[in-house]
Structures are given as structure tokens and as C-alpha cells.
Amino acid sequence: GTRMRSAEVARADSGIGQTPARKWRNRASETLSSLQAWEAHRPCTDCGERDLPVETDAQNCNQKRADLCEKCCKRRTERKESVLEFVNTEASYGEDLRIIKEEFYLPMQAAGLLSQEQLLGVFSNIQELIDLNENFLEILQEEIDRAFDQSDDDLMTVCIGEIFLEFVNMLPAFQTYCLQQSSSVNMLNALEKEKELLRIFLNVSQNDNTALRRMNLRSFLMAPLQRVTKYPLLLSRIIKATTEYHPDHGSLREAKSRIESHLEHINMKTKQEGNTWTLRSFRQDSKKKREVINIEMRETALKTVGWLREETRFVMEGPLQLAQPPDGQWVKKGSKTLKFQNMQVLLLVNMKRVSESSLESAEPGPVKDAVLVLIRDKNNGKFHLLREPLRLSNCVVSTDPDCDDTFELIEIRREAFVFRDSDRARTHHWFRQIRRYSRELGSWKKRRNALPNIMISTPHTRP
């Protein structure tokens, strides 16, 4: 009875009859269910799309990411990984710089192995690079810590591009180091020949000092070159995973373009100063993630052939696979039966230096000599030659139409080699370049048909 009476009072007070009240309740529950439906399909906070993950995916992404679509959820993970990769690789680069100072520079200084002038010649402005790396790393680390403290587990508040632009004065320091690299390596080579104690110290360090990971001083001295050429790639990865509405997007792009134009500038300066090496051409090669062209490898090649630096052109260099077929087998069986090993191959050409301009032009001046230098992959931080360089004036280069992923190089009266690159187009490019120089120099041309290998007289290889 009492329940009934209070309901009547409520109706009298509100003036709502039974039918409208039911309608209102229905509308309220409809509104609630439509709110729940909207909640389930609310737009993604990063891209505004409504394609939100199904429940299981939302659980995989942590709870904070429940308002992100699957694509953005994945993109945030990638961004966080590439930001951490940037910071962690900066830290390990810093560790290599510290090793150069603590394990080489200071002990050599303390033992009087080199004079102050010689130390400066070998180690260049390494201290400046150490100071810059420490400051840069400190700011990066602070930003990461601050983000985690503010529960920004995706590191969305970390602006690498902005920080990089604040430290843009690192680039001239890298330039100084890169431009002196060639003379530093030459100086170290000369001093090592001359000073027995230095030689002993460097050998003992490499073999017994565990901090060095069995790497030699030359490998560590490459660290700044490898680091500066890695920046565009690392920044590209962060850009790719950063939405264009992110406040750091513009700075990241500017940072990448600044570092790229600086690398171009360093390459231009090295050419002007007559050095034969350049930092890798990052625009073409960043896709293949090729590491910096190893200056050390060029030095090894140059020392082996004994040519003057200013008369030497490095036409091509990079990894190739090599096999040595038993006589005449390759034609019949193709490359499937061959055992390939990985090599670093450099095509060096010795030019008669006519004028400055002839070195710059695409068509070289008269060629005195051309060789292929075959270097085994690094062992204990040192490069080893597979054999004497192959003089292209004594070689015949050919391809087999039935086996277009390889080419063959026959050294007259000696041995045959089959080469290939993992990329078919590059294999063909190598073939064309090597064939061009072997034809230009070959004294064998007139007697080519007298050679025993049937490959040589096929129409495919005729000029």
C-alpha cells in the first residue's frame, strides 16, 4: 500500500503520466546503448579513424591504448622502438668513444708511445666528439625518463628532431674528424711500422683486452664515421612511425635534411682535398641499409696495388659472392652446383692524370691499369686479401645467357671465377663495368678465339 501511494504522489508531483514515463525510460536506455555504441566505435585519437581494435587487440595494446586503432597502435610501438634505438645506439657509440680514450689514447700518452703531436694526428678531435656525445645523450636520456615519469609509456612526448636540431653544432665536429680520417689512418700505419712498442701495445690490446671485443684501434676510429652516416637512417625510421600531426614531425624532417646536406658537404670537401674516399651515398643506399663505405678497406686495396692515391679511382665496391668452378663446368651445369662465398670486391682504376677536370668528368681519361681486389670479410677486425689482385688486362669477362644471375671472369693461363650480387641488376652493373675496363686494356683481344674456354667465343661476349 505504501509503495503504491508514494508512486501516486510522484506522478502527481511530476505531472508525467504512465505512458510518457515508459517512453522516456526507453529513450534513456536507447541513449545509453547508443553512447555505448559510440564508445565502442569512437575515433582513434591519433588518426581520427573509427576502425578500433577488437577486444583482444585492445588487451594486447596496454589499457591506455584502447582509444587507438590497430594501425596507430602498431605505429606507436614502432615509434617507441625507433626512438629507443636512436638513444641506445647513441649510447653504444659513446661507449666506443670512451674506449678510444681510456684504452688507447691515455695509455699511449702515459707510456710515451707517441708524442702529443702524433696523438693529435691519429686521434684528431676525438675529445670534442666525446663531449658532444655526453651532452646529447644526457638530454636524450632526461627526455626518456621524463616521459616514463609522466606515464607516457609510448614516448609520444619525446621530440628527437627538436633535440637533434639543438645539437646541430655536432655536425662541424664530425666534419673535422671525417676530413682528417684518411691522414689519421696513414699516420697510424706509418707509426706502427716504425715503432715496435706501439705495434706490441696494439696487438696485446686487441688480443687480451676484453673491453675491445677483439677489435683493433682502426675499427674503433671508424666509429664517428659510421655514426654520422647512420643518423639519416635512424631519423627516417622515426619519421615513418610519427604521424604528421605530431609536434616533432617537422623538426624530424628538418634534422634529416640538415644531416644529409652536411654529409654531402663533407663528401664535396674530401673531393676538393684530393682524398679518394667518400662517405657512402646515403640517398641511394639507405634503402639497402648499407653501412658506411669502409675507408679501411680502400686503404688495404691501395696499399696492395701500390698506386698513387691521386691517380686511383674506386669505380665500384661492395659485397659480391664468388665461386671457383672446376674447368669448363659452369657452362653445362649453371650456378646451382657452385659453392659461393661472400667477398668484398673493389674495382680500382689507375688513371693517367691529364687535368683536374678529367677526373671529375664521367668519361675517364686514359686508363693505365685496372684491377679487382678481393677481400675476405673481416676476421679479428682485420681485412685479408683472398689472393693477388686480378689485373683486368689479363682477364676475359663473359656472361652465359642461360645463367643470367652470374658472370664469369677468366684470368688467362690461370684460373676462373664466377661472381654474383644478391641483386641481379647490380650483378649486371658489375659485369658491365669490369668488362669495359678489361676490353679497354686487354692485349688478349687479338688472340681471344685461341683460348680454350668455349664461353669466350660466344656471340654474347663479342664487343
C-alpha positions as CSV (number, residue, x, y, z in Angstrom):
1,G,0.0,0.0,0.0
2,T,2.7,2.5,1.0
3,R,4.7,1.8,-2.2
4,M,1.6,2.5,-4.3
5,R,0.9,5.7,-2.5
6,S,4.4,7.1,-3.0
7,A,4.3,6.3,-6.7
8,E,1.0,8.2,-7.0
9,V,2.5,11.2,-5.2
10,A,5.5,11.1,-7.5
11,R,3.1,11.1,-10.5
12,A,1.0,13.9,-9.1
13,D,4.2,15.9,-8.5
14,S,5.9,15.4,-11.8
15,G,2.8,15.6,-14.0
16,I,4.1,12.7,-16.1
17,G,1.6,10.0,-17.0
18,Q,2.5,6.3,-17.1
19,T,2.8,6.2,-20.9
20,P,5.3,9.1,-21.3
21,A,7.3,7.8,-18.4
22,R,7.7,4.5,-20.2
23,K,8.7,6.3,-23.4
24,W,11.3,8.4,-21.5
25,R,12.8,5.3,-19.9
26,N,13.0,3.6,-23.3
27,R,14.7,6.7,-24.8
28,A,17.1,6.8,-21.9
29,S,18.1,3.2,-22.4
30,E,18.4,3.9,-26.2
31,T,20.6,6.9,-25.5
32,L,22.7,4.7,-23.2
33,S,23.1,2.0,-25.7
34,S,23.9,4.5,-28.5
35,L,26.5,6.1,-26.1
36,Q,28.0,2.6,-25.6
37,A,28.0,2.0,-29.3
38,W,29.7,5.3,-29.9
39,E,32.2,4.5,-27.1
40,A,32.9,1.2,-28.9
41,H,33.4,3.0,-32.2
42,R,34.9,6.3,-31.0
43,P,37.5,7.8,-33.3
44,C,41.2,6.9,-32.9
45,T,42.9,9.7,-31.0
46,D,45.9,9.6,-33.4
47,C,44.3,9.4,-36.8
48,G,40.6,10.1,-36.3
49,E,39.6,6.8,-38.0
50,R,36.9,4.7,-36.3
51,D,38.5,1.3,-37.0
52,L,39.3,0.5,-33.4
53,P,40.8,-2.8,-32.4
54,V,38.7,-5.8,-31.4
55,E,38.8,-6.6,-27.7
56,T,41.7,-9.0,-27.8
57,D,43.9,-6.4,-29.7
58,A,42.9,-3.7,-27.3
59,Q,44.1,-6.0,-24.5
60,N,47.4,-6.6,-26.3
61,C,48.0,-2.9,-26.6
62,N,48.0,-1.7,-23.0
63,Q,44.9,-0.2,-21.4
64,K,45.9,3.4,-22.3
65,R,45.9,2.5,-26.0
66,A,42.2,1.3,-26.0
67,D,41.3,4.5,-27.9
68,L,43.7,3.8,-30.7
69,C,43.0,2.0,-34.0
70,E,45.1,-1.1,-34.7
71,K,47.3,0.7,-37.3
72,C,48.1,3.6,-34.9
73,C,48.7,1.1,-32.0
74,K,51.3,-0.6,-34.2
75,R,52.7,2.7,-35.3
76,R,53.2,3.9,-31.7
77,T,55.1,0.6,-30.9
78,E,57.3,1.2,-33.9
79,R,57.9,4.8,-33.0
80,K,58.8,3.9,-29.4
81,E,61.2,1.2,-30.7
82,S,62.9,3.6,-33.2
83,V,63.2,6.3,-30.6
84,L,64.8,3.9,-28.1
85,E,67.0,2.5,-31.0
86,F,68.2,6.1,-31.6
87,V,69.1,6.7,-27.9
88,N,70.6,3.2,-27.3
89,T,72.8,3.3,-30.4
90,E,74.0,6.8,-29.4
91,A,74.9,5.3,-26.0
92,S,76.9,2.5,-27.5
93,Y,78.6,4.9,-29.9
94,G,79.6,6.9,-26.8
95,E,80.9,3.7,-25.2
96,D,83.2,3.2,-28.3
97,L,84.4,6.8,-28.0
98,R,85.2,6.2,-24.3
99,I,87.2,3.0,-25.2
100,I,89.2,5.1,-27.7
101,K,90.1,7.5,-25.0
102,E,90.5,5.2,-22.0
103,E,92.0,2.1,-23.6
104,F,94.2,3.7,-26.4
105,Y,94.7,7.4,-26.1
106,L,95.5,7.7,-22.4
107,P,97.7,4.6,-22.1
108,M,99.7,5.6,-25.2
109,Q,100.1,9.1,-23.8
110,A,101.1,7.8,-20.3
111,A,103.6,5.3,-21.7
112,G,105.1,8.0,-24.1
113,L,104.5,5.7,-27.1
114,L,103.5,8.8,-29.2
115,S,104.3,12.5,-28.9
116,Q,101.5,14.9,-28.3
117,E,101.6,16.0,-32.0
118,Q,101.4,12.3,-33.1
119,L,98.5,11.7,-30.8
120,L,96.7,14.6,-32.3
121,G,97.4,13.3,-35.7
122,V,96.0,9.9,-35.0
123,F,93.1,10.8,-32.7
124,S,92.1,14.1,-34.3
125,N,89.3,16.0,-32.4
126,I,88.0,12.9,-30.5
127,Q,87.7,14.8,-27.2
128,E,85.3,17.2,-28.8
129,L,83.2,14.3,-30.1
130,I,83.2,12.8,-26.6
131,D,81.9,16.0,-25.0
132,L,79.2,16.5,-27.6
133,N,78.1,12.8,-27.3
134,E,77.9,13.1,-23.5
135,N,75.7,16.3,-23.6
136,F,73.5,15.0,-26.3
137,L,73.0,11.6,-24.6
138,E,72.3,13.3,-21.3
139,I,69.4,15.4,-22.8
140,L,68.0,12.4,-24.7
141,Q,68.1,10.3,-21.5
142,E,66.4,13.0,-19.5
143,E,63.6,13.2,-22.0
144,I,63.0,9.5,-22.0
145,D,63.0,9.4,-18.2
146,R,60.6,12.4,-18.0
147,A,58.2,10.6,-20.4
148,F,58.2,7.5,-18.4
149,D,57.7,9.5,-15.1
150,Q,54.6,11.2,-16.7
151,S,53.3,7.7,-17.6
152,D,53.9,8.4,-21.3
153,D,54.8,4.8,-22.0
154,D,54.8,5.3,-25.8
155,L,57.3,8.1,-25.5
156,M,55.0,10.4,-27.6
157,T,56.3,13.5,-25.7
158,V,59.9,12.7,-26.7
159,C,60.9,15.0,-29.6
160,I,64.1,13.6,-31.0
161,G,64.0,16.0,-34.0
162,E,63.9,19.1,-31.8
163,I,66.8,17.8,-29.6
164,F,68.8,17.0,-32.7
165,L,68.4,20.5,-34.1
166,E,69.6,21.9,-30.8
167,F,72.8,19.9,-31.1
168,V,73.3,20.7,-34.8
169,N,76.8,22.0,-33.8
170,M,77.8,18.3,-33.6
171,L,78.0,18.3,-37.4
172,P,81.0,20.6,-37.9
173,A,82.8,18.4,-35.3
174,F,82.0,15.3,-37.3
175,Q,83.2,17.1,-40.4
176,T,86.6,17.9,-38.9
177,Y,87.0,14.2,-37.9
178,C,85.9,12.8,-41.2
179,L,88.2,15.1,-43.2
180,Q,91.2,14.0,-41.1
181,Q,90.4,10.3,-41.2
182,S,92.5,9.5,-44.2
183,S,95.6,11.1,-42.9
184,S,95.0,9.7,-39.4
185,V,94.9,6.1,-40.8
186,N,98.1,6.8,-42.9
187,M,99.8,8.2,-39.9
188,L,98.9,5.2,-37.7
189,N,100.1,2.8,-40.4
190,A,103.5,4.7,-40.7
191,L,103.9,4.8,-36.9
192,E,103.1,1.2,-36.4
193,K,105.8,0.2,-38.9
194,E,108.3,2.5,-37.3
195,K,107.6,1.8,-33.6
196,E,107.9,-1.7,-32.3
197,L,106.5,-0.9,-28.8
198,L,103.4,0.7,-30.4
199,R,102.9,-2.5,-32.5
200,I,103.2,-4.7,-29.4
201,F,100.8,-2.5,-27.4
202,L,98.2,-2.6,-30.2
203,N,98.4,-6.3,-30.7
204,V,98.3,-7.1,-27.0
205,S,95.3,-4.7,-26.6
206,Q,93.4,-6.4,-29.4
207,N,94.0,-10.0,-28.2
208,D,93.9,-9.6,-24.4
209,N,91.8,-6.6,-23.5
210,T,88.2,-7.9,-23.3
211,A,86.7,-4.4,-23.4
212,L,87.8,-4.2,-27.1
213,R,85.8,-7.2,-28.2
214,R,88.9,-8.3,-30.3
215,M,88.6,-5.2,-32.4
216,N,91.6,-3.2,-33.3
217,L,92.2,0.6,-32.9
218,R,91.4,1.3,-36.6
219,S,87.9,-0.3,-36.2
220,F,87.2,2.0,-33.2
221,L,88.5,5.1,-35.1
222,M,85.8,4.4,-37.7
223,A,83.0,4.8,-35.1
224,P,82.3,8.6,-35.7
225,L,82.1,8.0,-39.5
226,Q,79.7,5.1,-39.0
227,R,77.7,7.1,-36.5
228,V,77.3,10.3,-38.6
229,T,76.2,8.3,-41.7
230,K,73.7,6.3,-39.6
231,Y,71.7,9.4,-38.5
232,P,69.6,9.8,-41.7
233,L,68.5,6.2,-41.5
234,L,67.6,6.3,-37.8
235,L,65.7,9.6,-38.3
236,S,63.9,8.1,-41.3
237,R,62.6,5.3,-39.1
238,I,61.3,7.7,-36.5
239,I,59.7,9.9,-39.2
240,K,58.0,6.8,-40.8
241,A,56.4,6.0,-37.4
242,T,55.4,9.6,-36.5
243,T,52.0,10.9,-37.6
244,E,52.3,14.3,-39.4
245,Y,50.1,15.9,-36.7
246,H,52.8,15.2,-34.1
247,P,54.6,18.4,-33.0
248,D,58.0,16.8,-33.7
249,H,57.2,15.8,-37.3
250,G,58.6,19.0,-38.9
251,S,61.7,19.0,-36.8
252,L,62.5,15.4,-37.6
253,R,62.3,16.2,-41.3
254,E,64.5,19.2,-40.9
255,A,67.0,17.3,-38.8
256,K,67.2,14.6,-41.5
257,S,67.7,17.1,-44.3
258,R,70.3,19.1,-42.3
259,I,72.4,15.9,-41.7
260,E,72.1,14.8,-45.3
261,S,73.2,18.1,-46.7
262,H,76.1,18.1,-44.2
263,L,77.2,14.6,-45.4
264,E,77.1,15.9,-49.0
265,H,79.2,18.9,-47.9
266,I,81.8,16.5,-46.3
267,N,81.9,14.5,-49.5
268,M,82.5,17.6,-51.5
269,K,85.3,18.8,-49.3
270,T,87.0,15.4,-49.4
271,K,87.0,15.5,-53.2
272,Q,88.4,19.1,-53.1
273,E,91.2,17.9,-50.8
274,G,92.1,15.1,-53.2
275,N,91.0,12.3,-51.0
276,T,89.9,9.1,-52.8
277,W,87.2,8.1,-50.2
278,T,83.7,9.5,-49.6
279,L,81.1,8.7,-47.0
280,R,78.6,6.4,-48.5
281,S,76.0,7.9,-50.8
282,F,73.1,7.7,-48.3
283,R,70.3,8.7,-50.7
284,Q,70.8,5.6,-52.8
285,D,72.0,3.3,-50.2
286,S,69.9,3.9,-47.1
287,K,67.2,1.7,-48.7
288,K,69.7,-1.2,-48.7
289,K,70.9,-0.1,-45.3
290,R,74.4,-0.2,-46.5
291,E,76.9,0.7,-43.8
292,V,79.5,3.4,-44.5
293,I,81.9,2.6,-47.2
294,N,84.8,1.2,-45.3
295,I,87.8,3.5,-45.7
296,E,90.0,0.9,-44.1
297,M,89.1,-1.5,-47.0
298,R,90.1,1.1,-49.6
299,E,93.4,1.7,-47.7
300,T,94.1,-2.1,-47.8
301,A,93.4,-2.1,-51.5
302,L,95.5,0.9,-52.2
303,K,98.4,-0.5,-50.2
304,T,98.2,-3.8,-52.1
305,V,98.3,-2.3,-55.6
306,G,100.8,0.4,-54.6
307,W,99.3,3.1,-56.8
308,L,99.4,6.9,-56.1
309,R,96.2,8.0,-54.3
310,E,95.5,10.8,-56.7
311,E,95.8,8.5,-59.7
312,T,93.4,5.9,-58.3
313,R,89.6,5.8,-58.9
314,F,87.4,3.5,-57.0
315,V,84.9,2.6,-59.7
316,M,82.8,0.1,-57.7
317,E,83.0,-1.6,-54.4
318,G,80.8,-3.7,-52.2
319,P,79.8,-7.3,-51.3
320,L,79.8,-10.0,-54.1
321,Q,79.6,-13.7,-53.9
322,L,82.4,-15.7,-55.6
323,A,82.9,-19.3,-56.7
324,Q,85.7,-21.0,-58.5
325,P,84.3,-23.6,-60.9
326,P,86.2,-26.7,-62.0
327,D,87.3,-26.3,-65.6
328,G,84.5,-25.7,-68.1
329,Q,81.8,-27.0,-65.7
330,W,79.9,-23.8,-65.3
331,V,78.5,-23.7,-68.9
332,K,76.8,-27.0,-68.6
333,K,75.5,-27.0,-65.1
334,G,74.8,-23.4,-64.3
335,S,75.4,-21.8,-60.9
336,K,73.3,-24.2,-58.8
337,T,76.3,-26.6,-58.4
338,L,78.7,-23.9,-57.4
339,K,79.7,-23.1,-53.8
340,F,79.7,-19.4,-53.3
341,Q,81.5,-17.5,-50.5
342,N,81.0,-13.8,-49.5
343,M,83.6,-11.3,-50.5
344,Q,84.2,-7.6,-50.5
345,V,85.2,-6.6,-54.0
346,L,86.8,-3.3,-55.2
347,L,87.2,-2.3,-58.8
348,L,90.2,0.1,-58.9
349,V,91.3,2.0,-62.0
350,N,94.7,3.7,-62.4
351,M,94.2,6.9,-64.4
352,K,96.8,8.9,-66.3
353,R,96.2,12.3,-64.7
354,V,95.7,14.7,-67.6
355,S,94.0,17.6,-65.8
356,E,91.8,18.2,-62.8
357,S,88.7,18.3,-65.0
358,S,89.2,14.8,-66.5
359,L,88.9,13.3,-63.0
360,E,85.6,15.0,-62.4
361,S,84.0,14.1,-65.8
362,A,82.0,10.9,-66.3
363,E,84.3,9.7,-69.0
364,P,87.7,8.9,-67.5
365,G,91.0,9.9,-69.2
366,P,93.4,7.2,-70.5
367,V,93.4,4.2,-68.2
368,K,96.8,2.8,-67.3
369,D,95.6,-0.2,-65.3
370,A,92.5,-1.7,-63.7
371,V,92.3,-4.4,-61.0
372,L,89.8,-6.3,-58.9
373,V,90.8,-6.6,-55.3
374,L,89.1,-9.4,-53.5
375,I,88.9,-9.1,-49.7
376,R,87.6,-11.7,-47.3
377,D,85.0,-10.5,-44.7
378,K,86.6,-9.2,-41.6
379,N,88.3,-11.6,-39.3
380,N,89.6,-10.3,-35.9
381,G,89.0,-6.8,-37.0
382,K,91.5,-7.2,-39.9
383,F,90.9,-7.5,-43.7
384,H,92.7,-10.3,-45.5
385,L,93.1,-10.5,-49.3
386,L,91.8,-13.6,-50.9
387,R,94.7,-13.5,-53.4
388,E,96.8,-11.1,-55.5
389,P,94.6,-8.5,-57.3
390,L,93.1,-9.6,-60.6
391,R,94.6,-7.5,-63.4
392,L,91.8,-6.9,-65.9
393,S,94.3,-6.5,-68.8
394,N,94.8,-10.3,-68.4
395,C,91.1,-11.2,-68.0
396,V,88.2,-12.1,-70.1
397,V,84.7,-11.4,-68.7
398,S,81.6,-13.1,-70.0
399,T,78.0,-14.0,-69.2
400,D,76.0,-17.0,-70.1
401,P,72.5,-16.3,-71.4
402,D,71.2,-19.4,-69.6
403,C,72.5,-18.2,-66.3
404,D,71.8,-14.5,-66.0
405,D,72.3,-14.1,-62.3
406,T,76.1,-14.6,-62.5
407,F,79.1,-13.6,-64.7
408,E,82.4,-15.3,-65.2
409,L,85.9,-13.8,-65.2
410,I,88.8,-15.9,-66.6
411,E,92.3,-15.0,-65.9
412,I,94.5,-16.0,-68.9
413,R,96.6,-19.1,-68.2
414,R,95.4,-19.2,-64.6
415,E,92.0,-19.6,-63.0
416,A,88.4,-18.8,-63.5
417,F,85.9,-17.1,-61.1
418,V,82.1,-16.8,-61.1
419,F,80.6,-13.7,-59.4
420,R,77.1,-12.7,-58.4
421,D,75.5,-10.0,-56.3
422,S,72.3,-10.8,-54.3
423,D,70.6,-8.2,-56.5
424,R,70.5,-9.2,-60.2
425,A,70.6,-5.6,-61.5
426,R,73.8,-5.0,-59.5
427,T,75.3,-8.2,-60.8
428,H,74.8,-6.8,-64.4
429,H,76.2,-3.5,-63.4
430,W,79.4,-5.1,-62.0
431,F,79.7,-7.2,-65.2
432,R,79.4,-4.1,-67.5
433,Q,82.0,-2.1,-65.6
434,I,84.5,-4.9,-65.3
435,R,84.0,-5.9,-69.0
436,R,84.5,-2.3,-70.0
437,Y,87.9,-2.0,-68.4
438,S,89.1,-5.4,-69.4
439,R,88.3,-4.6,-73.0
440,E,90.0,-1.2,-72.8
441,L,93.2,-2.8,-71.5
442,G,93.2,-6.3,-72.9
443,S,96.2,-7.3,-75.0
444,W,94.4,-10.6,-75.4
445,K,91.8,-9.2,-77.8
446,K,93.5,-10.3,-81.0
447,R,94.0,-13.9,-79.8
448,R,90.8,-14.3,-77.9
449,N,89.5,-17.1,-80.2
450,A,92.6,-19.2,-79.5
451,L,91.6,-19.5,-75.8
452,P,90.3,-22.9,-74.7
453,N,87.1,-21.9,-72.9
454,I,84.1,-22.1,-75.2
455,M,82.4,-19.2,-73.3
456,I,84.8,-16.7,-74.8
457,S,83.9,-17.0,-78.5
458,T,80.1,-17.0,-78.0
459,P,78.5,-14.1,-79.8
460,H,77.2,-12.9,-76.4
461,T,80.6,-11.6,-75.4
462,R,81.7,-10.0,-78.6
463,P,82.3,-6.2,-78.5
